[in-house]
Every structure is written in C-alpha cells, then in structure tokens.
Amino acid sequence: MNLVTAGIGADEGSDWKRFMRKHWGIVAVFAVAAVLAFIGAVYVFLWFVGNAQSTGLVPSSLGLWTLGNLVSFIVNAIFWELLLIGIPVVIAGVIGWQWWRRIPDEKWGGYHFSGRRRTSGGGGVSLFFFLAFCIKVYLDGNWNVPIASWTLNYVVDSMILILIWTAIVIGIPAAIVSVWWVRREMKKP
C-alpha cells in the first residue's frame, strides 16, 4: 500500500483522520523521533566540524582549503552522519514499516489509501537559505570581507542560526496550526 498526502480527496482525508484517531500514539512517537533525528543530525555535524579542524582534516580558514580538503570533508561528514544518525533512522523506518505491514486486514476495513501525489517544486528553499545567509553576513558586518578569511565555524554557525530562524519564523506557527487542526479534526464526529 502506498501512503498519500492528506487532503487529496474527501474520502482519503476522512480515511486518514480515522486512521490517525485509531493510531495517534504511534504517529506521535514517529513525529517526535523525526524531530530528534533532525536535531541529532545537526549536533553530529557540529561535532564533526569541530573535530575536523582540531584533528587537522581541514584547515580552519576556508581560504586555505583545497579540493582534496573539500572532498575529504564531505566524505567524512557523510560517513559520520550515516553511522550515528542514518543507521538508527533506517532501523526506526524498518520498525515502522513492519508495524504498518502487520496491521491486520480487519483493522484496514474501510480505509482507502491511493498513490502518492508528486510535485516538481522545491527550488525556492535553496533561494530562501541563500538570502537568509546573505542577510546574516550583512548583519555581522562581513559583507565586504573576503570569503577566504572566514572560518569554517563562522559558516557553520551562520547556517545553524539560519535554521533556528527558520524554525522560529515558520516552524513554530506551523506546529501550532497543525496541532490545532489535528485536535479540531479529531473532535469531529
């Protein structure tokens, strides 16, 4: 069975509401797990950046980086993210998939889930983060400072701050609206 985004049709939306009412606990567990995995990924990256500089894997000044440093940094970052975050996420995904597949047929009675809706969007997110980074650099007074003099910590800390800004400006209101909507939908007969 394929998952579908809520709201495609009236029947599918009501099926999702009924399904979520019945299994709200596991849905909440996986939502919390997803948030914790994201936070963990950010912390692992920050840990790796600090260690990459202190162990001499990469120079702290970006102006001294070579292509070899860049490739080595990316490969090692991917390795540590996969090792410390990716493997637990895959295990949780397998557990979730097994749970999903083991729901008895009688509990599926009346549910109708159709194929996933696909979009070709997503290009605006990169532009948003680039503009936010430009604003951060300007506010720090580094607009006319050569990039070669920036440290890796400055760039990473700027990106983390942009993620925090995004979470505050977009994430918190979205979470409030989502909780309100789910509670409202759960109370409907």
C-alpha positions in Angstrom: 0.0 0.0 0.0 1.2 3.5 -0.8 0.8 6.5 1.5 -1.0 9.6 0.3 -0.8 13.1 1.4 -3.9 14.2 3.4 -6.4 16.4 1.6 -6.3 14.9 -1.9 -9.9 13.9 -1.8 -12.7 13.9 0.7 -12.6 10.1 1.1 -8.9 9.9 1.5 -8.9 12.7 4.0 -11.5 11.1 6.2 -9.7 7.8 6.0 -6.5 9.5 7.3 -8.5 11.1 10.1 -10.0 7.8 11.1 -6.6 6.1 10.9 -4.9 8.8 12.9 -7.6 8.7 15.6 -7.0 5.0 16.0 -3.2 5.1 15.9 -2.4 8.6 17.3 0.1 7.3 19.8 2.5 5.7 17.2 2.1 8.7 14.9 3.2 10.9 17.8 6.1 8.6 18.6 7.4 8.7 15.0 6.9 12.5 14.8 9.0 13.0 17.9 11.6 10.5 16.6 11.8 12.5 13.3 12.4 15.8 15.2 15.0 14.1 17.4 16.8 12.6 14.4 17.0 16.1 12.8 18.3 17.7 15.9 20.8 14.8 16.3 22.0 15.3 12.7 22.7 18.9 13.4 24.6 18.1 16.5 26.6 15.4 14.8 27.6 17.8 12.1 28.7 20.4 14.6 30.7 17.8 16.4 32.3 16.7 13.2 33.1 20.3 12.1 34.9 20.9 15.4 36.8 17.6 15.2 37.7 18.1 11.5 39.5 21.3 12.4 41.2 20.1 15.6 42.5 16.9 14.1 43.9 18.6 11.0 41.5 17.0 8.5 40.8 20.5 7.1 42.2 24.0 7.8 40.0 26.3 9.9 40.3 29.1 7.3 38.3 28.4 4.2 40.8 30.3 2.1 43.4 27.5 2.7 41.1 24.7 1.6 42.0 22.6 -1.4 39.7 20.4 -3.4 41.2 17.4 -1.6 40.2 19.0 1.7 36.7 19.6 0.4 36.2 16.0 -0.9 37.7 14.6 2.3 35.4 16.8 4.5 32.3 15.8 2.6 33.0 12.1 2.5 33.9 12.0 6.3 30.8 14.1 7.1 28.6 11.7 5.2 30.2 8.7 6.9 29.6 10.1 10.4 26.1 11.2 9.7 25.2 7.8 8.3 26.9 6.0 11.1 25.5 8.0 14.0 22.1 9.1 12.6 21.4 7.2 9.4 21.6 3.7 10.8 19.2 4.4 13.8 16.8 6.2 11.4 16.9 3.2 9.0 16.2 0.8 11.9 13.3 3.0 13.0 12.0 3.1 9.5 12.1 -0.7 9.2 10.3 -1.0 12.6 7.7 1.5 11.3 7.3 -0.4 8.0 6.9 -3.7 9.8 4.3 -2.1 12.1 2.5 -0.8 9.1 2.5 -4.1 7.3 1.4 -6.1 10.3 -1.8 -4.2 10.9 -4.4 -6.9 10.4 -6.7 -6.8 7.4 -9.8 -6.4 9.6 -8.3 -3.2 11.0 -7.9 -1.8 7.5 -11.7 -2.2 7.0 -12.9 0.8 5.1 -9.6 2.5 4.7 -8.7 3.5 1.2 -5.2 4.9 0.5 -4.2 5.7 -3.0 -0.9 6.5 -4.7 1.4 9.4 -3.7 0.9 12.8 -5.3 4.1 14.1 -6.8 5.3 17.6 -7.3 8.2 19.1 -9.1 8.7 22.0 -6.7 11.4 22.6 -4.0 13.7 25.2 -5.8 12.6 28.0 -3.5 14.1 26.6 -0.4 17.6 27.0 -1.7 17.0 30.6 -2.6 15.4 31.3 0.8 18.5 29.9 2.6 20.9 31.8 0.3 19.1 35.1 1.0 19.0 34.4 4.7 22.8 33.7 4.7 23.3 37.0 2.8 21.3 38.8 5.5 23.3 37.1 8.2 26.6 38.1 6.6 25.5 41.7 6.2 24.3 42.0 9.8 27.6 40.6 11.0 29.5 43.3 9.1 31.2 40.7 6.9 29.6 41.8 3.6 32.9 43.2 2.2 35.2 40.8 3.9 36.9 38.3 1.7 35.3 34.8 1.9 38.8 33.4 2.2 39.2 34.9 5.7 36.0 33.3 7.0 36.5 30.3 9.3 34.6 27.1 9.0 33.0 27.7 12.4 31.6 31.1 11.1 29.9 29.5 8.1 28.5 26.5 10.1 27.3 28.7 13.0 25.7 31.0 10.4 23.8 28.1 8.8 22.7 26.8 12.2 21.4 30.2 13.1 19.5 30.4 9.9 17.9 27.0 10.7 16.9 28.4 14.1 15.4 31.5 12.5 13.5 29.3 10.1 12.3 27.1 12.9 11.1 30.1 14.8 9.5 32.1 11.9 8.0 29.1 10.1 8.2 26.0 12.3 6.5 27.2 15.5 3.5 28.8 13.8 3.2 25.7 11.5 3.3 23.4 14.5 0.7 25.4 16.4 -1.6 25.4 13.3 -1.0 21.7 12.8 -1.8 20.8 16.4 -4.9 23.0 16.3 -6.0 21.4 13.1 -5.4 17.8 14.3 -7.3 18.5 17.6 -10.2 20.0 15.7 -10.4 17.2 13.2 -10.2 14.6 16.0 -13.1 16.1 17.8 -15.3 16.0 14.7 -17.8 13.1 14.6 
